[in-house]
């Protein structure tokens, strides 16, 4: 039996859960005035197990849903999450440690893109005081989330693997 459609459905279900948790739960917990981005972390990690087209679709769709639920211009996060999914496909390999190490860099990329594209669309300014805090703290928080979520995702999306580091 072909496992690809099942894996895509599992990834979509996980992204729905991530969007709900991000908007309802995680946005209430702030560290230094910022919150972790569970949807970015899930986009990066899910890209490891999905085919490139499916990973891009999951990234775009989850970003679009976040745009619809938030106050950012429509399509801003959809574009950012699609770029992050593309970079995750290209930069993260089969080794789990590379995937986890890439979370920090890709989270930083997402934050920079949100700031730059948000500034271009009139959403904010690159001169805001919180830009440095967001650029440092959010990728670190995302790295912590990724370290906790990776074993769970390995079991859900790749049940044939014997262990996390297989």
N, C-alpha and C positions, 0 to 999 in steps of 0.2 A: 504494500500500500504506500502511496505517495504521502510523505509527511509534510511537504511544503505548505499546502493549504491549512493544515492543522496548526503548523507553527505560526503562520501569519495570523490566524484567528486568535491564537493564544497571545501573540504580541499586541494585537488590537485590544483585546480584553485587558491586558496589563496597562496599556496606555490610557484606557478609559479610567481604570482605577487610579493611575498616577495623576491624571487631570483632576479627578474628584478630590484626591488627597491634597494636591497642591492648592486648589482653590478653597477648600473647606478647612483643612487642618494646618498645613505647613505655613500658610500665609499669616497665621496667628502667632507663630513662634519666631521671634526676631533675635538675632545675635549681632550686636553692633549696628542695629537698625536695618539689617538685611536678612533675607531668608534664603534657604537653599532652594534650588530649582530641580525638583524631582523629575519634571518632564524632560528637562535637558539631560539629566543623568540616564533616564530610561531610553531616550532617543539614542544616546551614545552606546549604551550597553546592548540594546536590542539589535542595533546594526551589526553586531558581531555574528548573530545567528541567522539573520534574514538575508535573502537575496538583495542585491543593490536596489532594484526597483521597488521592492516591498519596503525596504528601510527608508527610502526617500519618501514614499507615500505615507508611511507612518509618521515620519518627521514633519512633513507638510501638514497633514491632517491634525496632528496634536497641536502644532503651532497655530493653526487656524482656529481650533476650538478655544485655545487660550486667548487668542485675539478677540473672539466673540464674547468671552466671559469677562475680559478685562477692559481697561480704559485705553489701551494702546491703539494706534491706527491699525485698521484692518489689513492684515497681510504682513505686518512687521515681524511678528514672532513666527509666522508661517515661513517667511523667507529665511529668517535666522535659523530655525530648527531644521529646515531643509539643507542649508549650507553645513550645519553641524553634522547632520546625518551623512552627507556626502563626504565630509572630512573624516568622520568616524569609519566609513567604509574604506577609505583610502589609507588611513593611518594606523588603524588598529588591526592587528593580525590575529592569528589563532591563539597566541599565547595570552592567557588571562592577565598576567602581570603587565603586559603592554597595553591591554585594554584599560586596566585600572590607572596606569600611569598617564594614559592619554586623556582620561577624564578631566584632569586638572587643566591641561592645555586647551582642550575643546570647550570646557566651561569658560575659560578666559576668553576664547574666541567668541563665544556666544555673548558674553557681557560686552565686549568691545563692539561687536556688530549692533547690539541693541542700542548702545550709546551713540554710535555714529549714525545709524539709520534713524534713530529717534531724533537726533539733532537735525538731520536733513529734512525730516518730516515736520519739524516744528514742535516736537514733543518735549524737548528739553535742551540743555546746553552741555557741551563738553567741559565747560568750566565749573560745573557743579561740584560742590565739596564731596559729595558721596561717591563720586566716580572711583576714587582710589580705594575707598572702603569696599565697594562692590567688586572691584577688580581683584582684590586680595582675598576677602572673606568668602565670597560666594563660591569660587572654585575650590577652596579648601573644604567648605561645607559639602559641596557636591562630591568631592573625593571621599569624604567620610561616608556619605550616603551610598556611593558606588561600592565601597568596600563591604558594606553591610548587605547590599542587594545582590551582588554578583553571585554568591553561592545559591541563593534562591532562584535567580533567573537561569542559572546553569541547570538546575533541576527541572524547571518548568519548560524551558525552551529547547533544551538538548537532553532529553531523558535517556538517550542511549549512551551518553558519556558516563564512565564509571565514577569519576570524581571531579572535583572542581578544577584541579590542575591537569586533568587528562587531556 
